[in-house]
Amino acid sequence: MTPDEAETTRMRLTATQAQRLCELGADPLVLDGVFADAPTRDTAFKQLEDGLVRDGRQRLQEMRTLGRAPQLVELETCLRTALSGAGFVQVITPLIITTDALAKMGIERGHPLREQVFWLEDGRCLRPMLAPNLYTLLRRLGRIWSRPFGIFEVGPCFRRDSKGARHLNEFTMLNLVELGRSAEECRARLEELAALVMNAAGVHDYDLVRTESEVYGEMVDVEVKGAEVCSAGRGPHPLDGNWGIVEPWVGLGFGLERLIMAREGYPNIERAGRSLSYVNGVRLNI
């Protein structure tokens, strides 16, 4: 038998086995393993499954005995501490916004993002982004506070994104925005603030990549191994006039579940989000 013929007789995990190991958090490289025959494969699968189940039970027990908060809550706490220490003020705004607010963001009838909005009634919807509310607060606080000043919000957003390993219908955003610095300062400030958040999140290997947004045009993405965890931009921008903003600003929007996914090496984003199937990244059918 030639080496090529021997290779074709080797067996891989079944689709069911691979899915099970993926749910339990197996290293993706494990899923590509090949085995001499079905009994060898099944024995290896059982050993891998037992080890992952044992690890998951241990993590859940530590969460109970040590009083650990879910990863999403712990991350929010770390980010709040870091941003407050840098002089930013946390705000909280409504989850329900109006269609007029979306229109001010350029998301009018016919815009593709409108198809992804969770509509309620009377021209209202669940917010697909934090920006409309933060624009409003920037204008109103700008009449009261001296420059420069920064605000941030951490909270849920809702979008009918296509299902996949990197998308959730309900996800958590951190948006921070700073108003009142010069345009030149904003260029450097964007990188400084990206570093502040990424360090607080415990993700130190990342890239800044120029890209285009359907709403803001030219943007800078923060990427981890090619996967976007943040979109950032600077003003003035043509949208600013809709909100009465006339000064330079810098803003960044991070997906918290994506930060956790990047930090922990999770193969799917559901492990990092609000879920009834996972608790703190541990699959519950163990």
Backbone bond lengths (Angstrom), bond angles and torsions (degrees), N, CA, C in turn:
res aa  C-N    CA-C-N  psi(-1)  N-CA   C-N-CA  omega(-1)  CA-C   N-CA-C  phi
1 M - - - 1.469 - - 1.533 108.91 -
2 T 1.315 115.85 130.75 1.466 120.30 -179.64 1.522 110.02 -75.82
3 P 1.343 117.79 161.19 1.472 120.10 176.75 1.515 112.58 -56.13
4 D 1.354 116.93 -38.58 1.460 119.41 179.79 1.520 111.16 -65.59
5 E 1.348 116.59 -39.61 1.463 120.28 179.39 1.521 110.32 -67.66
6 A 1.336 116.82 -37.02 1.460 120.23 178.73 1.519 110.40 -64.49
7 E 1.351 115.98 -38.68 1.451 119.98 -178.65 1.527 110.73 -64.04
8 T 1.357 116.89 -38.30 1.465 119.58 -177.34 1.519 111.85 -68.54
9 T 1.353 117.58 -22.30 1.457 119.67 179.66 1.519 112.05 -84.28
10 R 1.326 117.51 -13.07 1.455 120.42 -179.83 1.521 109.36 -73.19
11 M 1.316 116.43 146.86 1.456 120.94 -171.68 1.529 111.21 -109.59
12 R 1.309 115.16 148.41 1.460 122.58 176.34 1.523 109.54 -107.24
13 L 1.316 115.46 168.82 1.457 120.24 175.50 1.523 109.88 -59.82
14 T 1.311 116.54 146.49 1.459 119.52 173.02 1.530 108.95 -70.45
15 A 1.326 116.90 163.27 1.466 120.66 179.08 1.525 110.81 -59.22
16 T 1.323 116.52 -38.90 1.474 120.67 179.58 1.517 110.86 -66.12
17 Q 1.329 116.77 -42.92 1.466 120.22 179.05 1.522 110.87 -64.71
18 A 1.324 117.04 -44.14 1.462 120.31 -179.23 1.523 110.87 -63.43
19 Q 1.340 116.69 -40.78 1.462 120.32 178.80 1.523 110.83 -63.67
20 R 1.309 116.87 -41.85 1.465 121.42 179.73 1.533 111.02 -61.91
21 L 1.318 116.85 -46.45 1.462 120.01 -179.55 1.529 110.99 -67.04
22 C 1.319 116.37 -36.61 1.466 119.84 177.52 1.525 110.50 -62.73
23 E 1.324 117.30 -44.67 1.462 121.35 178.41 1.521 111.80 -60.73
24 L 1.326 116.40 -34.81 1.458 120.40 -178.17 1.524 112.93 -82.14
25 G 1.345 116.24 -5.57 1.453 119.44 174.96 1.505 115.12 95.62
26 A 1.314 117.45 26.25 1.465 120.09 179.02 1.515 111.29 -66.39
27 D 1.313 116.24 150.31 1.455 121.56 173.15 1.532 108.28 -59.22
28 P 1.338 118.20 130.06 1.478 119.93 -179.49 1.523 113.72 -53.54
29 L 1.336 117.58 -29.92 1.460 119.96 179.48 1.524 111.97 -63.98
30 V 1.336 115.78 -29.52 1.463 119.96 179.12 1.521 110.94 -63.53
31 L 1.317 116.16 -33.84 1.461 120.64 -176.14 1.521 111.79 -69.20
32 D 1.329 118.10 -16.02 1.463 121.81 -179.28 1.527 112.20 -95.01
33 G 1.318 117.13 5.41 1.459 119.83 -177.75 1.520 112.71 -65.78
34 V 1.331 116.18 152.60 1.463 122.24 176.62 1.528 108.48 -122.54
35 F 1.338 115.42 152.49 1.461 120.82 -172.72 1.523 109.33 -134.33
36 A 1.330 115.76 154.99 1.460 121.08 -175.25 1.518 112.30 -66.03
37 D 1.336 116.92 -35.00 1.464 119.92 -178.76 1.520 108.56 -159.72
38 A 1.319 115.92 175.95 1.464 121.27 -175.66 1.536 112.05 -63.41
39 P 1.345 120.03 -45.12 1.474 118.59 179.16 1.530 112.84 -59.87
40 T 1.344 116.41 -40.44 1.464 119.59 178.54 1.526 110.37 -63.99
41 R 1.326 115.87 -43.52 1.471 120.64 178.04 1.526 110.91 -59.80
42 D 1.318 116.92 -48.12 1.464 120.86 -175.72 1.525 111.59 -66.10
43 T 1.339 116.36 -36.41 1.465 119.69 176.95 1.523 110.58 -65.81
44 A 1.330 116.89 -43.50 1.467 120.92 178.71 1.522 110.95 -64.22
45 F 1.334 116.21 -41.43 1.469 119.72 177.82 1.529 110.53 -59.49
46 K 1.324 116.99 -45.82 1.462 120.45 -177.89 1.517 111.09 -63.21
47 Q 1.319 117.49 -39.52 1.465 120.51 178.55 1.528 110.90 -65.52
48 L 1.345 116.49 -42.76 1.464 120.14 178.31 1.523 111.13 -64.18
49 E 1.324 115.49 -44.31 1.463 119.66 -179.40 1.520 110.75 -62.35
50 D 1.318 117.65 -45.83 1.469 121.25 -179.09 1.521 110.62 -60.75
51 G 1.334 117.18 -40.90 1.458 120.09 -179.71 1.516 112.24 -66.21
52 L 1.327 116.78 -41.65 1.465 120.61 179.39 1.526 111.60 -68.78
53 V 1.323 116.88 -38.15 1.470 120.32 176.42 1.525 109.97 -63.41
54 R 1.333 116.63 -43.83 1.465 120.85 179.80 1.537 110.27 -61.48
55 D 1.328 116.40 -43.51 1.470 120.02 178.55 1.529 111.02 -63.71
56 G 1.317 116.79 -41.27 1.460 120.36 179.94 1.514 111.88 -63.86
57 R 1.318 116.93 -43.38 1.468 120.23 178.69 1.530 110.89 -62.90
58 Q 1.331 115.92 -38.74 1.462 119.84 179.01 1.528 110.76 -63.81
59 R 1.334 116.63 -42.81 1.468 120.43 179.73 1.526 111.07 -63.96
60 L 1.315 116.97 -40.28 1.462 119.64 178.25 1.525 110.92 -66.62
61 Q 1.337 117.14 -38.25 1.458 120.24 179.00 1.521 110.67 -66.74
62 E 1.347 117.18 -39.58 1.466 120.11 177.24 1.528 110.76 -64.55
63 M 1.307 116.41 -37.20 1.464 120.33 177.49 1.526 110.34 -61.15
64 R 1.324 115.20 -39.10 1.472 119.80 -179.48 1.521 111.94 -73.42
65 T 1.329 117.39 -47.78 1.458 119.93 -173.67 1.523 112.70 -76.40
66 L 1.330 117.11 -31.93 1.462 120.61 -178.74 1.519 113.28 -93.27
67 G 1.330 116.63 -6.53 1.455 119.47 -179.82 1.518 113.52 69.01
68 R 1.335 116.56 31.85 1.455 120.33 -178.86 1.524 111.15 -69.91
69 A 1.310 116.23 137.43 1.459 120.96 174.21 1.520 109.37 -80.31
70 P 1.331 118.22 158.80 1.467 120.11 174.31 1.525 111.25 -57.46
71 Q 1.321 115.85 153.12 1.468 120.81 -177.13 1.529 111.82 -56.03
72 L 1.326 116.60 -37.95 1.460 120.32 -178.64 1.526 110.67 -63.26
73 V 1.330 116.30 -39.90 1.461 120.85 179.80 1.530 110.26 -70.60
74 E 1.331 116.64 -43.58 1.462 119.87 179.28 1.527 111.58 -61.63
75 L 1.340 115.85 -40.62 1.457 119.44 179.47 1.524 110.42 -64.79
76 E 1.322 116.95 -44.48 1.465 119.74 178.59 1.527 110.88 -58.42
77 T 1.321 117.18 -40.53 1.462 121.19 179.16 1.528 110.98 -62.92
78 C 1.335 116.64 -44.25 1.474 120.26 179.37 1.521 111.22 -63.01
79 L 1.326 116.60 -41.91 1.463 120.30 -178.95 1.519 110.94 -68.42
80 R 1.327 117.02 -40.37 1.463 120.58 178.68 1.523 110.29 -61.66
81 T 1.326 116.74 -43.54 1.462 120.87 179.76 1.523 111.17 -62.05
82 A 1.342 116.57 -45.34 1.454 120.80 -177.55 1.525 111.50 -65.44
83 L 1.334 117.35 -44.46 1.463 120.35 -176.67 1.521 111.57 -72.87
84 S 1.320 117.25 -38.79 1.463 119.86 176.90 1.522 110.03 -63.36
85 G 1.336 116.18 -38.56 1.457 120.13 177.62 1.515 113.06 -65.77
86 A 1.344 115.86 -23.64 1.468 120.45 178.53 1.527 112.16 -91.79
87 G 1.336 116.90 7.18 1.452 120.57 175.57 1.514 115.81 94.89
88 F 1.328 118.22 3.41 1.461 120.84 177.56 1.529 110.23 -80.72
89 V 1.322 115.33 151.34 1.467 122.10 -179.46 1.525 108.62 -110.52
90 Q 1.328 116.57 128.05 1.463 119.53 179.09 1.525 110.29 -79.78
91 V 1.333 115.67 140.37 1.457 122.00 175.81 1.521 108.30 -129.06
92 I 1.328 115.99 161.64 1.464 121.33 172.59 1.518 107.22 -131.86
93 T 1.330 115.95 136.61 1.456 120.79 -174.96 1.527 109.70 -132.39
94 P 1.333 117.80 166.46 1.482 120.93 -175.05 1.527 113.52 -63.50
95 L 1.339 114.82 149.44 1.455 121.43 175.24 1.526 111.30 -79.97
96 I 1.321 117.13 -22.39 1.461 121.98 -178.43 1.520 108.72 -102.55
97 I 1.338 115.86 128.07 1.461 121.08 178.45 1.530 109.13 -126.54
98 T 1.295 116.62 172.08 1.457 121.34 -176.87 1.528 111.37 -99.32
99 T 1.324 114.53 161.08 1.462 119.32 175.80 1.522 111.16 -64.05
100 D 1.351 117.08 -28.23 1.467 120.28 176.92 1.527 110.62 -63.49
101 A 1.339 116.37 -37.51 1.466 119.71 178.78 1.525 110.54 -64.29
102 L 1.332 116.58 -39.56 1.465 119.15 177.22 1.523 110.83 -66.25
103 A 1.323 116.31 -39.81 1.464 120.06 -179.98 1.525 110.71 -61.58
104 K 1.332 116.91 -37.51 1.463 119.90 177.79 1.524 112.05 -65.43
105 M 1.338 116.37 -21.42 1.454 120.85 175.92 1.530 111.26 -88.65
106 G 1.324 116.39 5.81 1.459 119.98 -179.68 1.514 113.84 86.25
107 I 1.341 116.87 4.20 1.468 120.97 -178.59 1.531 107.66 -95.98
108 E 1.322 115.61 78.54 1.457 121.76 -178.45 1.518 109.98 -99.81
109 R 1.326 116.29 -178.48 1.473 120.42 179.91 1.525 109.82 -56.24
110 G 1.325 115.13 134.47 1.453 120.72 -178.16 1.512 114.11 94.12
111 H 1.335 117.06 -16.98 1.471 119.46 177.60 1.525 108.99 -70.84
112 P 1.341 118.62 135.87 1.473 120.66 -176.82 1.522 114.34 -59.06
113 L 1.334 118.05 -29.80 1.462 119.12 -179.27 1.532 112.43 -68.37
114 R 1.333 118.36 -23.03 1.466 119.96 179.01 1.528 111.44 -63.30
115 E 1.327 116.52 -28.41 1.461 120.28 178.78 1.527 111.73 -71.17
116 Q 1.325 116.74 -15.87 1.460 120.11 -178.98 1.527 112.98 -97.89
117 V 1.335 116.72 2.44 1.464 121.08 -175.62 1.526 110.23 -86.20
118 F 1.332 116.10 141.17 1.464 122.02 172.17 1.535 107.81 -86.89
119 W 1.337 116.85 101.15 1.455 121.52 -177.21 1.525 110.93 -84.14
120 L 1.328 115.54 143.67 1.456 121.65 177.49 1.529 108.62 -104.76
121 E 1.311 117.87 -101.32 1.464 122.21 178.63 1.517 108.40 -152.63
122 D 1.332 115.46 165.58 1.459 121.20 177.21 1.530 112.87 54.76
123 G 1.350 116.28 38.02 1.459 119.03 177.18 1.510 114.17 70.44
124 R 1.327 117.41 28.02 1.461 121.07 179.11 1.528 109.34 -118.64
125 C 1.324 115.72 160.19 1.463 120.47 -179.38 1.521 109.34 -154.51
126 L 1.347 115.33 164.93 1.461 120.81 170.29 1.518 107.76 -76.43
127 R 1.309 115.86 134.09 1.462 119.05 -172.16 1.528 111.74 -62.04
128 P 1.334 117.36 127.97 1.459 120.61 174.49 1.527 112.14 -87.46
129 M 1.345 116.39 -7.00 1.468 121.87 -179.11 1.530 107.80 -159.66
130 L 1.323 116.41 163.55 1.469 121.24 -179.98 1.520 112.71 -92.12
131 A 1.326 116.98 -15.39 1.460 120.75 -170.64 1.530 115.24 -55.67
132 P 1.347 120.96 -44.31 1.473 118.78 -178.07 1.522 113.28 -56.72
133 N 1.322 116.70 -44.27 1.462 119.75 -179.79 1.523 111.94 -67.56
134 L 1.326 116.88 -38.64 1.466 119.40 -178.77 1.524 111.03 -70.39
135 Y 1.323 117.82 -33.62 1.462 120.83 173.73 1.539 109.80 -58.00
136 T 1.334 115.42 -45.81 1.470 120.04 -178.72 1.523 110.80 -61.24
137 L 1.342 116.36 -44.79 1.462 119.34 -178.99 1.520 111.61 -68.80
138 L 1.319 118.01 -35.98 1.463 119.90 177.09 1.526 110.67 -57.90
139 R 1.326 116.34 -45.96 1.466 119.73 -179.03 1.525 111.21 -63.59
140 R 1.315 116.49 -44.33 1.460 119.47 -175.44 1.521 112.19 -74.32
141 L 1.325 117.25 -41.31 1.463 119.56 177.11 1.527 111.09 -70.34
142 G 1.332 115.59 -28.29 1.459 119.41 179.18 1.515 113.34 -63.75
143 R 1.325 117.25 -19.83 1.460 120.80 176.22 1.525 112.02 -81.64
144 I 1.345 115.36 -10.04 1.466 120.05 -173.61 1.529 112.14 -115.90
145 W 1.323 117.29 -40.86 1.462 121.64 -172.27 1.534 111.83 -96.43
146 S 1.335 114.73 148.95 1.461 120.36 174.14 1.529 109.68 -76.71
147 R 1.340 115.89 162.37 1.457 122.22 -178.68 1.522 111.07 -96.41
148 P 1.334 115.92 155.57 1.460 127.46 -12.07 1.522 110.43 -79.79
149 F 1.317 116.75 158.86 1.463 120.92 173.20 1.524 108.85 -144.83
150 G 1.329 114.98 154.17 1.455 120.37 -178.96 1.511 111.46 -133.21
151 I 1.318 116.13 146.24 1.463 121.70 176.17 1.521 108.42 -129.36
152 F 1.335 115.98 159.47 1.462 119.86 175.48 1.516 109.56 -148.46
153 E 1.324 114.79 155.54 1.457 121.67 175.45 1.515 109.00 -137.56
154 V 1.326 116.01 141.68 1.460 122.75 171.62 1.520 107.28 -120.45
155 G 1.313 117.32 123.86 1.449 118.39 -178.82 1.512 112.44 -176.13
156 P 1.342 115.84 170.91 1.464 120.63 -176.95 1.518 112.93 -74.18
157 C 1.316 114.95 146.13 1.464 123.73 170.56 1.526 107.08 -129.52
158 F 1.328 115.75 163.35 1.465 120.35 -172.12 1.522 109.25 -136.50
159 R 1.333 115.75 130.04 1.452 119.40 -178.72 1.526 109.30 -153.92
160 R 1.327 114.96 139.46 1.463 119.95 178.51 1.524 109.79 -80.55
161 D 1.306 116.79 60.61 1.459 120.22 177.31 1.522 109.58 -69.86
162 S 1.327 115.66 153.36 1.453 119.01 175.67 1.523 109.08 -63.58
163 K 1.322 115.63 143.22 1.456 120.27 -179.77 1.522 110.14 -64.56
164 G 1.304 115.77 146.14 1.456 119.88 178.91 1.503 110.16 172.32
165 A 1.330 115.07 178.06 1.457 120.69 -175.98 1.519 112.42 -68.69
166 R 1.363 118.54 -15.40 1.455 121.04 -174.91 1.522 113.11 -120.18
167 H 1.336 118.54 10.43 1.457 120.47 -175.88 1.526 111.19 -129.32
168 L 1.330 114.78 142.81 1.456 123.02 174.75 1.522 108.59 -131.59
169 N 1.335 116.37 147.73 1.456 119.35 173.94 1.526 111.55 -71.96
170 E 1.320 116.18 -33.90 1.470 122.49 177.44 1.521 107.35 -119.67
171 F 1.330 116.04 117.99 1.454 120.15 -175.93 1.522 109.55 -138.18
172 T 1.321 115.92 168.90 1.463 121.63 -174.74 1.517 109.55 -113.31
173 M 1.335 115.72 127.24 1.453 121.26 -179.79 1.522 111.49 -112.47
174 L 1.308 115.21 144.75 1.461 122.67 163.00 1.518 106.25 -110.52
175 N 1.316 117.00 118.36 1.459 121.30 172.03 1.516 108.74 -116.97
176 L 1.327 116.43 130.97 1.453 120.82 174.65 1.511 108.30 -129.76
177 V 1.327 115.66 143.00 1.450 120.47 -178.77 1.516 109.17 -143.89
178 E 1.321 116.04 140.54 1.457 121.64 -179.41 1.529 108.42 -125.41
179 L 1.315 116.04 133.16 1.464 122.57 -175.35 1.522 110.23 -119.39
180 G 1.348 115.60 141.60 1.450 118.82 168.71 1.505 116.45 105.43
181 R 1.341 118.32 2.95 1.462 119.83 173.04 1.522 109.06 -91.40
182 S 1.307 116.38 166.52 1.461 119.75 178.12 1.523 109.66 -72.07
183 A 1.350 115.40 161.83 1.458 119.64 179.42 1.524 111.37 -59.53
184 E 1.324 117.49 -38.75 1.459 120.47 179.59 1.523 111.29 -67.54
185 E 1.323 116.40 -40.26 1.467 119.45 177.64 1.519 110.95 -62.89
186 C 1.326 117.23 -35.38 1.460 120.70 -178.12 1.524 111.91 -63.39
187 R 1.328 117.51 -32.29 1.457 120.34 179.00 1.524 110.56 -60.61
188 A 1.327 116.23 -51.31 1.455 120.17 -179.98 1.520 111.58 -71.44
189 R 1.326 116.14 -33.31 1.460 120.94 -177.31 1.525 111.73 -63.78
190 L 1.326 116.71 -34.80 1.466 120.11 178.61 1.525 110.27 -58.32
191 E 1.315 116.78 -46.17 1.460 120.30 179.81 1.520 111.31 -67.35
192 E 1.331 117.31 -38.41 1.461 120.81 179.09 1.528 111.02 -62.55
193 L 1.331 116.21 -44.15 1.460 119.78 -177.34 1.519 111.58 -71.86
194 A 1.331 116.64 -34.24 1.466 119.08 174.77 1.524 110.36 -61.97
195 A 1.322 116.82 -42.82 1.461 120.83 179.14 1.519 111.16 -65.27
196 L 1.328 117.12 -39.49 1.464 121.30 179.21 1.519 111.06 -58.66
197 V 1.331 116.76 -48.33 1.461 120.85 -177.38 1.523 111.20 -70.54
198 M 1.313 117.42 -44.20 1.465 119.62 -177.90 1.522 111.56 -64.46
199 N 1.322 117.55 -38.76 1.466 119.93 176.16 1.517 111.46 -65.15
200 A 1.348 116.70 -41.52 1.463 120.19 178.70 1.522 110.97 -64.17
201 A 1.338 116.62 -32.12 1.467 121.00 179.94 1.522 112.67 -81.14
202 G 1.335 117.14 -9.19 1.452 120.43 -179.66 1.513 113.84 79.03
203 V 1.344 116.55 24.64 1.471 121.33 177.97 1.526 107.04 -118.05
204 H 1.323 116.64 109.31 1.457 120.36 -170.04 1.536 113.58 -107.70
205 D 1.308 117.54 -13.11 1.466 121.30 -179.07 1.526 108.41 -108.06
206 Y 1.321 116.71 102.36 1.460 120.70 -177.12 1.522 109.43 -150.90
207 D 1.333 115.09 167.23 1.460 121.97 179.93 1.522 110.00 -128.34
208 L 1.330 116.10 150.26 1.461 123.03 171.74 1.522 107.68 -102.44
209 V 1.340 115.92 122.90 1.460 121.20 -173.07 1.528 109.27 -128.21
210 R 1.318 116.79 129.39 1.467 120.78 177.29 1.521 109.83 -74.51
211 T 1.351 116.06 137.53 1.453 120.45 -177.72 1.523 109.84 -151.14
212 E 1.345 117.19 -174.57 1.451 123.05 -179.78 1.522 109.67 -123.19
213 S 1.338 116.56 139.93 1.454 122.94 178.43 1.521 109.64 -113.63
214 E 1.357 116.56 145.76 1.459 120.89 177.28 1.524 111.72 -64.50
215 V 1.330 116.47 -24.12 1.469 120.78 -177.13 1.522 111.00 -100.88
216 Y 1.337 117.44 -50.13 1.460 121.05 -170.17 1.523 114.90 -98.55
217 G 1.325 117.87 -9.88 1.456 118.45 -176.61 1.523 111.07 80.25
218 E 1.337 117.56 -128.25 1.464 120.83 -177.13 1.526 110.95 -66.93
219 M 1.314 115.72 127.56 1.458 122.07 -177.52 1.529 109.14 -135.40
220 V 1.325 114.88 173.94 1.452 122.42 170.83 1.527 107.48 -124.29
221 D 1.315 116.86 122.66 1.458 121.07 176.48 1.523 110.30 -95.82
222 V 1.321 115.61 144.08 1.460 121.35 168.10 1.524 106.04 -96.89
223 E 1.317 117.00 121.73 1.453 121.61 -176.04 1.528 110.82 -122.33
224 V 1.331 114.88 144.14 1.458 122.19 174.38 1.525 107.10 -119.42
225 K 1.312 116.43 113.26 1.470 122.57 -176.97 1.526 110.72 52.52
226 G 1.324 116.25 41.84 1.449 121.65 176.85 1.507 115.63 84.47
227 A 1.329 118.38 -3.46 1.458 122.30 -179.04 1.527 109.83 -103.01
228 E 1.321 117.22 128.93 1.464 122.11 -178.04 1.522 111.63 -71.75
229 V 1.334 116.35 131.88 1.467 121.47 173.10 1.519 111.56 -119.20
230 C 1.342 117.22 -9.93 1.466 121.33 -176.86 1.518 109.65 -157.93
231 S 1.348 114.97 144.08 1.463 121.57 168.11 1.523 107.62 -118.05
232 A 1.320 116.52 134.13 1.465 121.18 -175.78 1.519 109.63 -133.16
233 G 1.336 115.11 151.97 1.455 119.68 179.83 1.509 111.70 -154.61
234 R 1.350 114.54 174.37 1.458 121.10 -179.73 1.521 109.33 -133.27
235 G 1.330 115.16 152.60 1.457 121.27 173.88 1.520 109.47 -117.66
236 P 1.336 117.43 173.27 1.458 127.67 10.84 1.532 113.36 -66.06
237 H 1.352 113.61 152.03 1.452 122.95 -179.29 1.514 107.67 -138.82
238 P 1.336 119.03 150.02 1.461 120.58 -179.87 1.523 114.75 -53.94
239 L 1.335 117.78 -28.00 1.463 119.78 178.75 1.528 112.38 -70.49
240 D 1.329 117.89 -22.66 1.463 120.92 -171.87 1.523 112.66 -57.82
241 G 1.335 116.54 -36.15 1.460 119.35 -178.07 1.505 113.07 -61.63
242 N 1.338 117.94 -28.35 1.462 120.55 178.00 1.521 111.82 -64.39
243 W 1.334 116.19 -20.45 1.465 121.50 -175.71 1.526 112.42 -113.22
244 G 1.304 117.29 1.31 1.458 120.18 -179.95 1.507 113.84 76.18
245 I 1.335 116.99 24.24 1.461 121.65 178.63 1.530 108.26 -99.08
246 V 1.316 117.19 126.85 1.472 120.69 -175.98 1.526 112.00 -126.40
247 E 1.324 118.00 6.51 1.468 121.49 -175.78 1.522 110.78 -112.50
248 P 1.330 117.71 160.36 1.462 120.31 174.20 1.532 111.02 -62.23
249 W 1.310 115.04 148.71 1.464 121.37 177.48 1.521 108.73 -149.95
250 V 1.305 115.09 162.81 1.458 121.71 172.52 1.514 107.39 -134.64
251 G 1.330 116.79 136.56 1.453 120.50 -177.40 1.517 111.95 -142.50
252 L 1.326 115.84 147.69 1.457 122.28 179.62 1.525 109.42 -136.43
253 G 1.334 116.37 139.56 1.454 121.47 177.11 1.523 110.53 -124.92
254 F 1.334 116.73 117.96 1.460 123.10 -177.34 1.525 110.28 -109.34
255 G 1.329 116.39 139.83 1.458 121.27 169.57 1.525 109.12 -90.72
256 L 1.345 116.55 115.65 1.461 118.83 -174.79 1.524 112.09 -66.49
257 E 1.325 116.87 -38.94 1.465 118.66 178.93 1.526 110.72 -62.94
258 R 1.325 116.59 -36.51 1.462 119.38 178.41 1.528 111.46 -69.35
259 L 1.331 116.99 -34.23 1.463 119.60 175.59 1.527 110.38 -63.48
260 I 1.333 116.61 -43.91 1.471 120.44 179.23 1.524 109.86 -64.38
261 M 1.326 115.69 -44.55 1.457 120.94 179.58 1.525 110.98 -57.64
262 A 1.341 115.98 -43.52 1.464 120.22 179.56 1.519 111.34 -67.61
263 R 1.323 116.51 -43.27 1.470 120.36 -177.45 1.526 112.22 -66.50
264 E 1.335 116.24 -42.11 1.460 121.00 -174.52 1.521 112.87 -89.19
265 G 1.335 117.50 -12.92 1.456 119.91 -177.73 1.509 113.48 74.26
266 Y 1.327 117.13 27.79 1.465 120.67 -179.44 1.527 110.58 -67.37
267 P 1.351 117.73 141.35 1.467 119.77 177.96 1.519 113.66 -79.20
268 N 1.339 117.28 -17.14 1.463 119.72 177.52 1.521 109.80 -141.01
269 I 1.335 115.64 151.97 1.461 121.15 -172.62 1.523 112.65 -77.68
270 E 1.331 117.09 -20.82 1.468 119.27 -178.72 1.528 111.22 -60.23
271 R 1.321 117.32 -30.76 1.465 120.33 179.46 1.516 111.89 -62.97
272 A 1.332 117.00 -23.76 1.466 121.15 -175.89 1.519 112.63 -98.24
273 G 1.334 118.55 -9.06 1.458 120.63 -171.43 1.516 114.23 -103.90
274 R 1.327 114.37 -170.29 1.461 121.62 174.49 1.524 107.61 -72.56
275 S 1.308 117.49 122.50 1.454 119.60 -170.34 1.520 111.37 -152.12
276 L 1.327 115.15 153.92 1.456 121.29 170.32 1.531 110.69 -103.10
277 S 1.322 116.48 -3.01 1.464 121.35 179.57 1.520 112.58 -101.46
278 Y 1.343 116.51 -24.56 1.466 121.91 -179.59 1.524 109.56 -125.73
279 V 1.324 116.07 146.19 1.462 122.37 168.63 1.526 107.35 -128.74
280 N 1.303 115.47 119.51 1.472 121.54 -179.04 1.518 112.04 53.81
281 G 1.332 115.23 38.85 1.454 120.38 177.10 1.510 115.08 83.78
282 V 1.338 117.97 0.81 1.463 121.96 -177.79 1.524 109.56 -102.94
283 R 1.325 116.06 125.31 1.449 121.25 176.55 1.525 108.71 -66.77
284 L 1.347 117.26 134.54 1.460 120.55 -172.64 1.518 114.65 -88.84
285 N 1.317 119.03 -10.63 1.478 118.85 176.40 1.516 109.63 -88.46
286 I 1.338 114.30 62.83 1.473 120.47 -179.98 1.535 108.80 -117.93
